[in-house]
Amino acid sequence: MRDDYALRTFRAIAEHGSFTRAAAALDVTASALSQTLRRLEQDTGTRLLHRTTRRVGLTEAGRELLQRIAPALNELDAALDALRQHGDRPAGLLRLTVPDVVATSLLDPLLGEFMARWPDVRLDIHVDNGLTDLVAGGFDAGIRLGERLQRDMVAVPVGGPMRTLVVGSPAYLARHGRPARPEDLQRHDCVNFRHVSSGALYRWEFAHRSGPRRGRWFEIAVNGRLTVNNLPLALRAALDGIGLANVLEPFAREALADGRLESVLDDWLPPFDGFYLYYPSRFQVPPKLRVFVDFLRERLRQPG
């Protein structure tokens, strides 16, 4: 058994948390992955994974092994990709981590065109609303809001300025009224959002619309019976009339257009810096990443 293949198999299972999903990513059968992992555990005399019928988790020894081998395997992947890119030809696996709003509203309409244009580039997109360490996770790049970028990263704006909106269903607003000021939210049932990484509740952000503090941002802690850590679920709650939700505009655009949702407090919610594609600072950007960055900047400058 090739040691590097066994270690890659272990890394894939650990990252996906599932033999089935890891097998799909590696294009092999789940039984083959299970046999490879079992041989690795037998060779090392150490149990690396906890297995149940519903999930796969790392043992303490497994976590230590993953932390040590991930940087080495990432470097090996980068070296092999470099060899494949003779003559500056974009090729190889491009691994990205993005939040769900980016996956659905920004990347989804563009993936087919990108992959048709660059057939030698393979994409592996990990949708995660938490703050993912690019290097430790083996990712080439990520897309996040500007204030959430990791340090020492090259950041390229994509998609332009962004807005959050406070939205509610017509039925909810008919029952409870429309807030005129952010402070009025204290009398409303609001859908709280819990950050995946920190576990903290998001404090809704607004900007003063007049006076000496005009344009300066401030925060309000809201109350409500429902707390989620997923923006589509918050939007669903607003559509169902559970309460008011604070969501990024692309999520609500369709429901606003057809009247299923209405926005409130618009004057208190100006645009802010939107999403950035970011990647570790390097002297030489791999061709596969360079063409992806150029493609996004080209397509997202175009109307629509």
C-alpha positions as CSV (number, residue, x, y, z in Angstrom):
1,M,0.0,0.0,0.0
2,R,1.3,3.4,-0.9
3,D,1.7,5.5,2.3
4,D,0.8,8.8,0.6
5,Y,-2.4,7.2,-0.8
6,A,-3.4,5.9,2.6
7,L,-2.7,9.3,4.2
8,R,-4.7,11.1,1.5
9,T,-7.6,8.6,2.1
10,F,-7.5,9.4,5.8
11,R,-7.4,13.1,5.2
12,A,-10.4,12.9,2.8
13,I,-12.5,10.9,5.3
14,A,-11.6,13.3,8.1
15,E,-12.4,16.4,6.1
16,H,-15.7,15.1,4.7
17,G,-16.8,13.3,7.9
18,S,-18.2,10.5,5.8
19,F,-16.8,7.5,3.9
20,T,-19.5,8.0,1.2
21,R,-18.7,11.7,0.6
22,A,-15.0,11.1,0.7
23,A,-15.3,8.2,-1.8
24,A,-17.3,10.5,-4.1
25,A,-14.6,13.2,-3.9
26,L,-11.8,10.6,-4.6
27,D,-13.9,8.8,-7.3
28,V,-13.5,5.4,-5.6
29,T,-15.9,3.1,-3.7
30,A,-16.7,3.6,0.0
31,S,-15.6,0.0,0.7
32,A,-12.2,0.6,-0.9
33,L,-11.7,3.6,1.3
34,S,-12.7,1.6,4.3
35,Q,-10.2,-1.1,3.5
36,T,-7.4,1.4,3.0
37,L,-8.2,3.1,6.3
38,R,-8.3,-0.2,8.1
39,R,-4.9,-1.2,6.7
40,L,-3.5,2.2,7.8
41,E,-4.8,1.6,11.3
42,Q,-3.4,-1.9,11.4
43,D,0.0,-0.8,10.1
44,T,0.2,2.0,12.7
45,G,-1.4,0.0,15.5
46,T,-3.6,3.0,16.3
47,R,-7.3,3.7,15.9
48,L,-7.7,7.0,13.9
49,L,-11.5,7.3,13.5
50,H,-14.6,6.8,15.7
51,R,-17.2,5.1,13.5
52,T,-21.0,5.1,14.1
53,T,-23.9,4.4,11.8
54,R,-24.5,8.2,11.5
55,R,-21.1,9.9,11.5
56,V,-17.3,9.6,11.5
57,G,-15.2,11.4,14.0
58,L,-11.5,11.7,14.7
59,T,-9.8,10.1,17.7
60,E,-7.2,12.1,19.6
61,A,-4.5,10.3,17.7
62,G,-6.4,10.9,14.4
63,R,-6.5,14.7,15.1
64,E,-2.8,14.8,15.8
65,L,-2.0,12.9,12.7
66,L,-4.2,15.2,10.5
67,Q,-2.6,18.3,11.9
68,R,0.8,17.0,11.1
69,I,0.2,15.5,7.6
70,A,-2.1,18.2,6.2
71,P,0.6,20.8,5.6
72,A,2.9,18.2,4.0
73,L,0.2,16.9,1.7
74,N,-0.8,20.4,0.7
75,E,2.7,21.2,-0.3
76,L,2.9,17.9,-2.2
77,D,-0.3,18.8,-4.0
78,A,1.0,22.2,-4.9
79,A,4.2,20.7,-6.2
80,L,2.4,18.2,-8.4
81,D,0.0,20.9,-9.7
82,A,3.1,23.0,-10.6
83,L,4.5,20.1,-12.6
84,R,1.2,19.7,-14.5
85,Q,1.2,23.4,-15.4
86,H,4.0,23.3,-18.0
87,G,4.0,26.4,-20.2
88,D,1.8,28.3,-17.7
89,R,-1.2,26.1,-18.6
90,P,-4.0,26.4,-16.0
91,A,-4.7,22.8,-14.8
92,G,-5.1,20.8,-11.6
93,L,-7.5,20.9,-8.6
94,L,-8.6,24.2,-7.3
95,R,-10.1,24.0,-3.8
96,L,-12.3,26.9,-2.5
97,T,-14.1,27.6,0.7
98,V,-17.1,29.9,0.5
99,P,-20.2,30.8,2.5
100,D,-23.6,29.6,1.3
101,V,-24.7,33.1,0.0
102,V,-21.7,33.1,-2.3
103,A,-22.3,29.5,-3.5
104,T,-25.9,30.2,-4.4
105,S,-26.0,33.8,-5.6
106,L,-22.5,34.4,-6.9
107,L,-20.8,31.1,-8.0
108,D,-23.8,29.0,-9.1
109,P,-24.6,31.1,-12.2
110,L,-20.9,31.1,-13.3
111,L,-19.5,27.6,-12.7
112,G,-20.6,26.1,-16.0
113,E,-19.1,28.9,-18.0
114,F,-15.8,28.7,-16.0
115,M,-15.4,25.0,-16.4
116,A,-16.2,25.1,-20.1
117,R,-13.6,27.8,-20.6
118,W,-10.9,25.9,-18.5
119,P,-11.5,22.2,-19.0
120,D,-8.2,21.2,-17.3
121,V,-9.1,22.9,-14.0
122,R,-11.1,20.8,-11.5
123,L,-13.1,22.6,-8.8
124,D,-13.6,21.4,-5.2
125,I,-15.9,23.8,-3.4
126,H,-16.5,23.6,0.3
127,V,-19.6,25.5,1.5
128,D,-19.0,26.7,5.1
129,N,-20.2,29.8,6.9
130,G,-17.4,29.5,9.5
131,L,-13.9,31.0,9.3
132,T,-11.8,28.3,7.6
133,D,-8.0,28.3,7.8
134,L,-7.0,28.1,4.2
135,V,-3.5,26.6,4.8
136,A,-4.6,24.0,7.4
137,G,-7.6,23.0,5.3
138,G,-5.6,22.6,2.1
139,F,-7.6,25.3,0.2
140,D,-6.2,27.5,-2.6
141,A,-8.6,30.4,-1.9
142,G,-11.7,31.5,-0.1
143,I,-14.5,34.1,-0.5
144,R,-15.6,36.0,2.6
145,L,-16.9,39.4,3.7
146,G,-14.0,41.9,4.0
147,E,-14.2,42.2,7.8
148,R,-13.8,38.5,8.2
149,L,-10.6,38.0,6.2
150,Q,-7.7,36.1,7.6
151,R,-4.5,38.0,8.2
152,D,-1.6,38.1,5.7
153,M,-3.9,37.3,2.7
154,V,-4.1,38.8,-0.7
155,A,-7.7,40.1,-1.1
156,V,-9.5,40.8,-4.4
157,P,-12.9,42.4,-4.3
158,V,-15.6,40.5,-6.1
159,G,-19.3,41.3,-6.6
160,G,-19.1,45.0,-5.5
161,P,-20.7,46.6,-2.5
162,M,-23.3,44.6,-0.5
163,R,-26.3,45.4,1.7
164,T,-28.0,43.6,4.5
165,L,-31.8,44.0,4.7
166,V,-34.3,43.6,7.5
167,V,-37.3,41.7,6.0
168,G,-40.6,40.4,7.1
169,S,-43.7,38.8,5.5
170,P,-46.7,41.1,4.7
171,A,-48.7,39.1,7.2
172,Y,-46.2,39.6,10.0
173,L,-46.0,43.3,9.3
174,A,-49.8,43.6,9.3
175,R,-50.0,42.1,12.7
176,H,-47.0,43.8,14.4
177,G,-46.5,47.0,12.4
178,R,-43.4,48.4,10.7
179,P,-40.4,49.5,12.7
180,A,-39.5,53.2,12.0
181,R,-36.2,53.1,13.8
182,P,-33.7,50.3,14.7
183,E,-34.6,50.8,18.3
184,D,-38.2,49.7,17.5
185,L,-36.9,46.2,16.9
186,Q,-36.9,45.6,20.6
187,R,-40.7,45.3,20.3
188,H,-40.5,42.8,17.5
189,D,-39.9,39.1,17.2
190,C,-36.5,38.9,15.4
191,V,-34.7,35.8,14.1
192,N,-31.3,35.8,15.8
193,F,-28.2,34.5,13.9
194,R,-25.4,32.7,15.7
195,H,-21.9,32.8,14.2
196,V,-20.7,29.3,13.3
197,S,-17.1,29.9,14.4
198,S,-17.4,31.9,17.6
199,G,-20.9,30.8,18.7
200,A,-21.8,34.5,19.4
201,L,-25.1,36.0,18.5
202,Y,-24.9,38.5,15.6
203,R,-25.8,42.1,16.7
204,W,-27.7,43.7,13.9
205,E,-25.7,46.6,12.3
206,F,-27.1,49.9,11.2
207,A,-25.7,53.3,10.2
208,H,-27.0,56.7,11.5
209,R,-28.9,58.4,8.7
210,S,-28.6,62.1,9.9
211,G,-26.9,64.4,12.3
212,P,-23.2,64.5,13.3
213,R,-23.0,60.7,13.5
214,R,-24.4,60.3,10.0
215,G,-22.9,57.2,8.3
216,R,-21.4,55.8,11.5
217,W,-22.3,52.2,12.2
218,F,-23.9,51.0,15.5
219,E,-25.1,47.7,16.7
220,I,-28.4,46.4,18.3
221,A,-29.0,43.1,20.1
222,V,-32.4,41.8,19.1
223,N,-34.8,39.4,20.8
224,G,-36.8,36.5,19.3
225,R,-37.9,33.0,19.8
226,L,-35.8,31.5,17.0
227,T,-32.0,31.4,16.7
228,V,-30.3,29.9,13.6
229,N,-26.8,29.7,12.2
230,N,-27.9,29.5,8.6
231,L,-29.1,32.4,6.4
232,P,-31.5,30.4,4.2
233,L,-33.2,29.2,7.4
234,A,-33.5,32.7,8.7
235,L,-35.0,33.7,5.3
236,R,-37.5,30.8,5.5
237,A,-38.5,31.9,9.0
238,A,-39.3,35.4,7.7
239,L,-41.3,34.0,4.8
240,D,-43.3,31.9,7.3
241,G,-44.1,34.9,9.3
242,I,-42.2,33.9,12.4
243,G,-40.4,37.3,12.7
244,L,-38.1,39.8,11.1
245,A,-34.8,38.6,9.7
246,N,-31.6,40.3,8.9
247,V,-30.2,38.8,5.6
248,L,-27.8,39.7,2.8
249,E,-29.7,41.2,-0.1
250,P,-29.1,38.5,-2.7
251,F,-30.9,36.0,-0.5
252,A,-34.1,38.1,-0.3
253,R,-34.1,39.6,-3.8
254,E,-36.5,37.1,-5.4
255,A,-39.0,37.1,-2.4
256,L,-39.0,40.9,-2.4
257,A,-39.7,41.1,-6.1
258,D,-42.7,38.8,-5.9
259,G,-44.1,40.4,-2.8
260,R,-43.6,37.4,-0.4
261,L,-41.3,39.7,1.7
262,E,-41.1,43.4,2.4
263,S,-38.1,45.3,3.7
264,V,-38.0,47.8,6.5
265,L,-35.5,50.3,7.9
266,D,-33.9,50.7,4.4
267,D,-32.7,54.2,5.2
268,W,-30.6,52.8,8.1
269,L,-28.9,50.2,5.9
270,P,-26.4,51.7,3.4
271,P,-24.1,49.5,1.3
272,F,-20.8,48.3,2.7
273,D,-17.7,46.6,1.3
274,G,-18.8,43.2,0.0
275,F,-17.1,39.9,-0.7
276,Y,-13.4,39.4,-1.3
277,L,-11.7,36.4,-2.9
278,Y,-8.6,35.8,-0.8
279,Y,-5.6,33.5,-0.8
280,P,-2.2,33.2,0.9
281,S,0.4,35.7,-0.1
282,R,2.7,34.1,-2.6
283,F,5.3,35.4,-5.0
284,Q,3.8,33.3,-7.8
285,V,0.0,32.7,-8.1
286,P,-0.7,29.2,-9.6
287,P,-2.2,29.6,-13.1
288,K,-5.4,27.7,-12.1
289,L,-6.1,30.3,-9.4
290,R,-5.0,33.3,-11.5
291,V,-7.6,32.4,-14.3
292,F,-10.3,31.9,-11.7
293,V,-9.6,35.3,-10.1
294,D,-9.5,37.0,-13.6
295,F,-12.7,35.2,-14.6
296,L,-14.7,36.4,-11.5
297,R,-13.5,40.0,-11.9
298,E,-14.4,39.9,-15.6
299,R,-17.9,38.4,-15.2
300,L,-18.9,40.3,-12.0
301,R,-18.1,43.6,-13.6
302,Q,-20.8,42.9,-16.2
303,P,-24.3,44.1,-15.6
304,G,-26.5,41.3,-14.0
